[in-house]
Structures are given as structure tokens and as C-alpha cells.
Amino acid sequence: MCRIAKLPLLTNGLRFVALCTFIASLNGCAVMKNFQEPGHPESEIKRSTFPVAGGEDVVGRLAVIKLEEGDTLPDIARHFGLGVNAISAANPGVDVWVPEAGERITLPLSFILPDAPRKGIVINQATMRLFQFKGDSPSLVVSTYPVGVGTEERPTPMGQTRVARKAPRPTWHVPASIAEDHRKKGDILPAEVPPGPENPLGEYALYLSKTGYLIHGTNKPASIGLRATNGCMRLYPENISMLYKDTPVNTPVLIVNQPYLIGQRDGVLYLEAHTPFEGSGAGDLEKIDAKLRSIEKQSARTLDWKKVKEVQAEARGIPVPIFEMGQGYNEDVKPIKVEHPETLYGRPALPELKLEAWYVLAADVREEIDARRLAAIINHQGPPIPARVLSKNNGYRVVAGPFDGISAAKEAAKRLKIDLDIDGIVIEPVKQI
Amino acid sequence: MKTRLLVISMMLVLGAALTGCATSGDLEKVQAQQNLINAKAEQALQDAQAAKAAADAAKVKADDATARADNAEKAAAEREKIAEEKAKRADAAFQKSMRK
């Protein structure tokens, strides 16, 4: 009786051992190793501060991440300290607002330092990145943050300047030109906007000696990596707070425009190309090609010009190895696989639906993807407007809200009209009996 | 001499009569064969016509399928283009909304 009772246990035990052996043997397979290669926790990924070794120009390392349902590229970009320009360029063909879940995307967390003195703050407009140099060689450290820069009509001025003064919780004195732009859209701005969620300067501002230009935070974080300012440079709120703390008054600030960068690390020459701004680029291309020809001449070896031209044409904003300069070539340049974080920092929150709340019907569309894209765009306004997709019989609705009262709903509808040209319809609360 | 001639004549007549009998049997046989061959030819012709008709029908279907595939491809490309344009328009609107 006792033996009979123990037999299934023994069989199960043997099965378990066999299963373990099988799994262990699979682990030995190269294919399985590749398949099972664990991702690194995102806390291990260096985003902004890097030591700069003497004679080296490239910092950081590329990473890859698998997208999850509901991710948007701006959310991933912000979590990893990237601008929306950088993540879009590195992942051509990936939908910014509605990417496919399961898709692997590149996090361009490797940067070639601008061709400029490594002192104070250097901003490369073309790459939309700010570099803050701290300390001296051999313990030089660089902190780098993505920025939003001036539009084509109101570009960020180039050249040397300095931090003239600093201010926490700055008041925005609305320039006449911006007030006029808003007035044309039916939006009357006050003469000054106090600190708070409506203030586009965010929580901190560094006033430059070039009058009227600032490095500041933002109430529109999704604009980082876009040409969307009136000449100022804006940073993510979490980045401006660090930069503000680390930057004394009189720090030199150099603003450059370098879409093509070359630099070396571990004996390898890298080329990083970005799409140049309108009307520029040809001269920059000539300059960089001349530099490359000079390197080619010095080394007495031939450069792979086909590859150079490919990198320049693709303009993915990623340092690409193009030339082995000498000894010490490090082949371990595979991107790091990053685990998807549980929550993405700064991702707009979506409050629960409430029957007693007010809403704004933003759109009624047939395709789900259009609805999801619009909802994501509305969610990423600054300050954010919560929006979601509701399905109906033959299509989808994009509904903004919930809002506590009619005035908040009307204000949201007004913003949708002014900023996105959407004619929203205010929806009353559901009357409960 | 006469008798000899008579015998020869009779033999010739008999031979001729016998030859006539053999020719008629052969003719029937040949006719039967011809009929069979004709029938077979008819069948072959019908088969060939049927095959041609089937081939023609298949060609029509294939042409139709190709035309449909072309149309579907065009429609898909058109849809993709429209979707891309929609995405571009949405992105442009978003970028504009990000200004101060």
C-alpha cells in the first residue's frame, strides 16, 4: 500500500528531473542563449552623465527595448533622456504615437561630442542636445540632455554667450511678437504668466547674456527634440533642475550647429549624421568630408566611402563605426538590451472615467489607429489634457476628460481648437436618477 | 485447246468472284476502322476544344485575378499613402501645438 502510494510521487520526481535536464541542455545551445539573453534593468542604463576619457569623443552606448501596448515614442524618449527627434531618427518607419507592441526599437544613447572646446555648456542645435562639461582632464565628465530649439521662423542664435543670471520659478514676460501670434489665433495672453502649470518656462530658467534668450524648463515635455521655441532652449523638467543646480552664473555657453560629427573611441573612428536644418547642410557635408579625407591621407589607408555616404544619407543620429584607427579595437559594441520599465517616467496620467464629470468629444473616426494617435497627441499637450478612445458600433470616439466642471471642459475645448484646430463638443455629465 | 481456254476462263471468273468477296469484307473492316478513328477524332476534337475552352476560361480567371491583385495592391498602396499622410498631418499639428 505504501509503495503504491509513493509511486506517482517518484514518477513526478523523475519527470521533473528530466525536464530540468532538458532545460539545462537547451541553455547550452547558442541559439537558446541568444534567445534568452536577459535584458538589463533600466536602472543600469546610463542616460546623461559620462566620463570623458582623454582623446576620446564618443560617450554612452546604444540600447534596445521591446515596446509594450500603449507605449508612445515620446514617452520612451523622455524616460531614457532622449528627444523625440533622436528616437524617431534612430527608428525610421516606427509610428511615433501608435507603435506596434513587441517591436524592438533603438535607444540612441551614444553621442559624439560636438567639435568645440570642452568647457561650460555646448549646445548642438542640429542634434538638439546640450552638453555640460564638468571638471578637467583626466577627470572630465559630461552631462548631456536633449533640448527643444527655435523654429525656422525664430531660430536659436548661434555663437558664444554666457549665463547672465538664474531664476527658480520664473515669471514669463510675454514678448509682443508671441502675444501677437496668439492674438491671431484668438488666444489673448496676459502680459506676464506667473509660475505654475501654464508657464512655458517651467520651474527653472538660466538667462543668457544674449538678451531675450533663455535655457529653461517646459510645461510641454513632448516638445523636447523639436524645433518649437521662439529661440530659447527648453529641457525636460527633470533635466533643467539638474542643469540649474550644476550651472554657476557666468558659465560660458556655446551654441553650434553640427549635423555631421566624427569622433573616436577605443581606436575606432565613428561618424554620426543628423538631418540638417533647412537651407544648411551642404557646407557641413563638405567640411566633414574634407576632415575624413585628411584622416584617410594621414593613415594611408582607404576609407569605405560607400558606407560614409550611407550613414550621411540615412541620418539616423547614431555614431556608426567607419574606420579602425589602430590597436585596441573593441568589438563589443552591441546595443544593450533593456527591460521595459514598469512605469515610464513622466507618462501622462489618464484618470478614470466618471459619470458625473464633463467631457469633450474631440473626434469621431472610423479607424482605431487614427483615434489612438489623436488621443495620444491630446494626452501629450502641455499642460496635458487627458484623452481616451471609446469604441462604438462603426468606429471610434476620442473623448477628452474627465473635467470637474463646465468651465474646465470649455477651456479644454478652447485649447483643442487653438492648438490642434479641433472643434470639440462639450458633453454634459450623465444625470443619475 | 478450247477446253484449256475454258478452264482458264473459269478459273479467272472464279478468281475474280473470289477477289470480289474478299474486297467487300475488307471494305467493311476498313469502314469500321474509319468509324472508330472518326469517333476517336471527334472525341479528340471535343477534348481539345474543351481543353481550349478550359484554358481560355483559366486565362480569363488568371487575368481577372491579376487585375484584382493589381487593384488590391493599388488600393493597399493608396490606403498606406492615406494613412501616412494622416500620420504626417497629425504630427505636423502636434508640432505646431508644442510652440509657446
Interface residues (C-beta under 8 A of the other chain):
Chain A: D95 V96 W97 G148 T151 I178 P200 K220 A222 S223 L226 R227 A228 T229 N230 E367 I369 D370 R373 L374 I377 H380 Q381 G382 D419 L420 D421
Chain B: A83 K86 A87 A90 D91 A93 F94 Q95 K96 S97 M98 R99 K100
